[in-house]
Amino acid sequence: MQFLLQGRAGEHADALQRYRQNAEFFVCSCIGKGAVNVPRTPGGVMYHQRWNNLQFVTSASFLLTVYADYATVTGRGAVRCPAGAAQPFEILAFVKSQVNYILGDNPRGTSYMVGYGLNYPRQVHHRGASIVSIKTDPSFVNCQEGYSSWYGKQAGNPNLLEGAIVGGPDEYDDFADERNNYEQTEAATYNSAPLLGVLARLAGACGGLDEYHQSVPEVALSNANHTLRPSHRHRHASEHLEIEQNVTRTWASKRRTYNRYSVTVTNRSRKTVRGLHLGISDLNGRLWGLDKARYGYVPQKWLPALRPGRSLRFGYVQPGPPANVWVTGYKLV
């Protein structure tokens, strides 16, 4: 492809031109400017299948990054798409949105890179990570014992598989952090490998992240399904807990305008918050990141407490204004 874009294809130009057409069809479809576009979840990540969907996201993001750079260095410029030209910086901005989603900028506030951020998968479907280290217990663990003694444990993995990318959420941005949920929690090297190249490019070969943020601005990426909008904040504070709601995405469907809301509950006290209960009214859409309780909503089981300065995040999608969210009870310990 580089030879073709540089005008060095020679007698192979016709054959390589067909590769180029397919490559640009792929680029346009991924960023939402094609005649047929890659589906996305409500949270905005590309979606192909439930079982290990993020392998396709990281691989596609790598290919988009490479093509955007080829288009720049060869002077090719914009990619001609059915829904309008796509500049290289726009392609990279879309790639950045996919990486941000993987690292936690998503409706659940979950980082799908193990060990990155505060909320990441704890029960990765990985034999070595889910069985206690030989340094802790040097006794031999055979295959049958590994399954019967360790596979079904409800606790988090004893070994942190740091840097691994798991399969990720389903088409509704839902994710169950359970070891036997291999479709979503299994880690794979072909998930992580393409992302390394993308992260290296986004970090910038010379100037680091600051140079990247200057050269790849935040832009509005839109298609028939999704449009990124500036955040609109709704903030409510009590003596110890602060609740902030942001509109993180807006799109139109069937003559209705839908908003994706991200809600952050932050412990502003100097003590740990336990037994948090939230009340929610005027909720007309799907909610994720909380469990329904007898009275209101509670944090999911992986987050039994909020230490000072820490936050709980959840989200929902609905048309119109935000739901009302308030604290109904908690304990300071």
N, C-alpha and C positions, 0 to 999 in steps of 0.2 A: 504494500500500500504506500509506503514511503517513497519507493521508486516512482510510482505513478504520480503522486502528488508533486514530486520534484521534476516531473517531465523526463524521466530517465527510463521509461518502460520500453521504448523502442518498438520492436516487432510484436511484443507481448501486450501492447497497450489495450487492444480490444478485450482480451481475456481479463486483464487486471481491472478494466473499467467495470466489468460486471461485478467483480469483488467490491469495487468502490460503491456501486449502486446498492449492493446488499448491506454494506457497512453503514451507509448513510440512511438507509431504510431503518436499520437497527437504532441508530442514534436518534432519529426523529421519533420513533415509536417509544423509546425510553423516556424522552423528555416531554412527551405529550404533544408533539407537533406533527405526528404522522397521520396517515390515512387510517391506520389501525394502531392503537396505542396499548402499551403494556399496562395492565390493570394496576391500581394502587389501593392500599388500604385507606380507611378514613384518615389515618394518621399521616399518610403520604409516602410510605415506602412501597417500592415495586413489589408486586405479588405474582408468583407463578404457581406455587403448590404449597400445601400445608407441611409436608415433610421436608424439613431443612430448607426453608425458603431463602434464608440469608445467603446460601451459597450462590444463588443467582444474583442477589443484590450486590455482593462484593465483586463477583466476576464481571458483571455488567458495568459497575462503577469503574473498575480498572480499565476495561476496554474504552469506555467513554473518555476517561482521562487521557489515555494514549492518543485517541483520535483527535481530541481537542488540541493537544500539543502538536501533533502532526499538521493539523490545519493551520496552526499559528506559525510554526517555523518554516513551512513551505510556502507561506503567503497565500494559501488556499482561502483563508478567511471563513466566511459564514457557510454553513451547510444549508442547502436549499431543501426545505421541508414543505409538505403540502399545506401546513398551517402557518407558514412564514419562515423566514430565515432564522437560523440558530447560530449565534456568534459563539466562538470558542469559550469566552468568559461565561456565557450563559450555560453552556454544557458543564463547565466546571462548577458553577453555582449549584446546578442540580445534583452533581456528584457530592458536593459538600452537604446538601440537605439529606442525602441518603446516609452519609457517614454520621452526621449529627443524630439521625434517628437511631442508628445502631448503638451509639454511645450514650443514649439516654434522652434525647430530645424527641420524645414520643408520648402518646397519651398516657401510658402507664408510668412514665418516668423511670423506665427500666433500662439499664445498660446491658446489652447483650454480649459485651466483652467481659469475661469473668475477671473480677478483681479491679475493674475500672468503675469509679464512682462509689456511691453508697448502696445503691439498689441494683444488684446483679444476681444472676442465677447461683444458687447455693447447692443445688442437687443436680449437678451436671451428670449426664448419662455417660460415664467414663469409668472403666473398671479401676484403673490405677488411682484415680482421684477419690473414689468412693470407698476404698478399703484403707484401713489405718496404715501408716507408714511402717516400714520394717525397722526404723529407728525407735519406734514406740513399742512395737510387738514383733520380734524377729521370727516368730513361729510361721511355718509355711501355711499358706491359705490356698487350698485347691479350688478348682472351678466350681464344684458343687457347693462347697462351704462359702465361697464368695457370694454365690447367689442366695443361699438360704440365710446367711448371717448378716450380709451387708447390703444387698440390693434393695431390700424392702425397708431399710431404716428411714424413719421420717426426719431425722436430723440432717443438717447440712453435711457436705462431704468433708472428711477429715483433712484432705489435701486440696489446696487451692490450685486449680488449673489455670494459673494466671495468664491472661492474654488470649485465651481460647474464645472463639466466636461460636455460639450455640446456634441451633436451627432457627430460633426466633419465633415471632408471633404468627397467628393465623390471619385470615383475610379481614378480620374485624379488630386487629391489634390486640387480641387476647392472648395471654401466655400463662401456662401453668408450670410453675417451677417444681416439677416432680421427677424423680430419677427414672421412673418407669414410663414417662412421657417422652420416649426417645425421638419422636418426630420433631419436638421443639427443644429438647434439652441436650441432645447429642452434639458433641463438639467434633469438628473435623478440620484437618489441616487445609483442605481446599476451601474452607470458609475463611480462614485467617490469611492464607498466602496472598490472595489478590488484594486484600485490604492493606497489607504492608506497603505494597507499591503505591496505592492511593494515598495513604497517610504520608509517605515520603514526598510525594508530589505536592500535597497540600501544605506540608510543613515548609516547603521551599528549599531548593538545593543550595541557595546562597544566603538568603535573608531570613530564613526561619518563618515562624508563624506570622510575625508582623508583616513581612513582605507579602505573604499569601493573602492576608486579609485586605491589604491595600490593592492587590492586583486582581483579586476575585471578589468583587463587591456582592453584597446581598441584593438580589434582584427578585422581582415578582415572577414566579414560574406558574404558568396557568395552562389549563386545558379544559376540556368540557366538564371535567369532574372536580378539579381542585384548583383553588387559588390561594396563594399565601398572602396574608394581610398583616399589617402592623398589629402588635398586641394591644388590646384594650383592657385596662386593669380595673378590677372591682375589689376594694380592700376593706376588710372588717377586722377590728382588733378588740380583744378582751384584755383582762388584766395579765394573763400569762400566755395566751395563744393568739396568733395573728393568722387570719385567713385572707388569701389573695387569689382572685380569679383573673385569668387572662384569656382573651380570645386569641387562639394561636393559628386558626385556619378557618376560612369561610368559603363555601361553594354553593352553587345553585343546582337544584334537582327538582324536576317536575313543578316548576314555577314557585318553588319555595327556597328560601335562603337558609342554609344550615351553618351553625357555628360549632367549632370544636373548642371546648373550654378546658383549660388546665387549672387545677385548684391546688394551692400549696398551703398547708397548715404548719406553721412554724412555732416551736416552743421558745418563747422569749423569756422564760423564767430561768432561775439558776438551779432548778431541781429537775429531776426526770419526771416526765408525764407518763402515767400508766392508766389503763382503763378508759381510754379516750372514746367517747361516743359523740357522733355528729348527727344533727338533724338536717334534712334536706326537703324542701318543698318546691313546688312549681317545676318539677323535673319531668320532662316529656320525652326524653330520649334514653339511649343506652348509657350506662355508667360502668366504669372499670376502675380497679385499684382499691376498692373497698368491699367489705363483706356485709351482707344484710344481717342485722341483728333483730331481736324481738322488738327493741325500741330504737329505731334509727339505723345508723351505720357505724361500723367499727373498722379499724385498720386490719389488713390481712395478717394471717398468723405469723408470717416471717418478720413482722414489725410490731412486737409486743409493747414497745416503749419508745418514747422520744426523749433523747438526752438533750440537755440545754443547747440551744442553737440549731438543733436538727429539725428536719422537715418531713412531713408526710405529703405525698403527691398522688392525686387521682384525677380522673377526667371524665368527661361525658360529651355527647353530641346531641344537639337539639336545635330546632329552629327558634329564632327570636332571641329574647333577652336571657340572661343567665338565671339559673335556679338560685334559690335562697339557701345558703349554707351557714349553719351556726353550730356552736359547741353546746351539747346538752349535759355533758358530764366528764369528769376526769379526776385523777388523784395525783398529787405531787408527793414524790418519795425521795 
